Amino acid sequence: HLDAGVAIEAARRGWPCRVQLLVYPAVDGRRATRSAELFATGFYLTRAYMDLANEYYTTSDADLDDPRYSPAYAELPPGLAPALVFTAGFDPLRDEGEAYAARLADAGVEVQLTRFPDQIHGYFNIVGVGRSSVAANARTAEALRSAMHATAPSTGE
């Protein structure tokens, strides 16, 4: 949610922001989604942990709707940076990330949404074992490289 929040604030203030890199983004503190139900336990990130995070970062249920905590409820300003959104098939955050990508696209933001269907939350930190997480990270890195190159301002050289 930090990348999404920074991108929103940058657009509001007219600050440069080339791209939003949203890897299994936590953008809705309410987490009332099917994936949050399906993958509440047994897939690394648990509902109990997410509830604990909500308790640490908010003081009341009303705070869950605060756009600074839940960018899904933010008013999306014009000029919002393009978004690279990556979700994992077995992640309780999958549906909220994909819903946020759709909301961005509906607001006219350029969005590239990629779901890694065989991954769990945390795959982005799995770099030393297996092949599928390493491949997902490589695709993410390539998408970011391409986005940074494509949106880089001209230096006149």
N, C-alpha and C positions, 0 to 999 in steps of 0.2 A: 504494500500500500504506500510505501514511502516514495517509490518512483512515480506512481500515479499522482500522488499529492504534489510532489515537486513539479511535475510537468504541468499540472493544472495551475499552480501558483505562478510558474514561469510565464505561461500564456497570459494570465491576468495582468502581470506586470510588464509584459512585452520583453521579457528576457529570452535570450536564445536557448533553445533546447532542441537538439537534432532528432532525438528518438527516445521513446519510452521503451525500456527493456523490462517486460513484465513476465517473470518466470513464476508460474503457479501463483498468481497474485491473490493476496488476501484483501479483497476490496469491499466486503460486506460483512460486518461484524455479526449480523444476525444469522447468517449461514443457514437459511431455510431452503435448502436445495436438496434435490434427490441424491447427488453425489455425497453431500454431507451425511445423509442418512446411510447410504450404502457402505461407505468407507469410514464410518465412525470409529471402528476399532480394527486392529489387525493389519493395517497398511501403513505403519510407521507414524504418521500424524494422526492423533486421535481427537475425538470430540472433547474429551476431558482436558487435553492440553490446550485446545483452542479456547475452551471456556475459561481456563486459568489465565490465558493471555488476555482475554477480555477483562477479567477481574483486575489484572495488573495495570492495564492501560486505560480503563474507564472507571468512572465513579458511580454510574447508574446505567440502567437499561437505555435511558434516553440518549446517552453518549454513543450508543451503537449506531445511531442514525447521523451522527456528526460527520460531515464530509471529510473532516481532517483525519478521522479514524476509518471511515467507510467511504472511500471515493466513489463508490457506486451511487451515492446519494448526492454527489456534488453537481452543481450547475457547471456544465462544460463550456468553457469560454471559447471564443473563436481563436484560431491560431494554435490550437493544441498540436503538439508534436506527433508525428506518426508513431504508431505503437506496434511493437513486436510482442505478441502475447503467446506464451508457451504454457500448455497445460499437460497434466499427466492423467492417463486413463483411470488409474486407481488412486485418485487423490480426492479427499473430501472438498478441496478448494476448486476442483475442476469446473463445476457448473457456474460458480460465481465468476470465475475468470473468463469463461466463455460468454457469459451474459454481459460482462463489462465490455468485452471486445465488441459484441453486437451493439451495445449502447454507444460506444465510441464511433463505430461505423455509421450508425444511424445519425450521429451528430456531424457527419462529414469528415471524420478523422480517417486518415489512411491507416488501415489495420492489416497486419499479417498475423493470422491465427494459426497456430500449429499445435495439434494434440499428439502427444506421444502415447499411443494407446496401451503400450505394454509397461509403462513406467508408474512408479509411486511418487508421492511427495518426497522431496529430498534427492531425487535423481541427479539434480544439478551438482550435488556435492559428492557423487559417486564417480570418481575418476580413475581409480586404481584397480578396479576389478571388473570383470565382465566386458561385454562389448556394447550392449544396447544403450547403457547410460552414457558411455564414452561417445558413442555415435550421436546421441541426442545432444550432448554438449557441443560436439563439433558442428552440428547443424545450427545450433543456437549462435555459436561464435561466428559462423559464416554469415548468418542472417544479420547479425549486428555489424559485422565488417561491411557488408553490402549497404546496409542502411546508412552507416556513417559516411561511406564514400558517396552514395547517391545524394545525400542531403548536405554534403559539405559545401560551405559557401565558396564561391570562386575567389581566388586570390589575385586574379588578373595576370597570372604567369602563364 
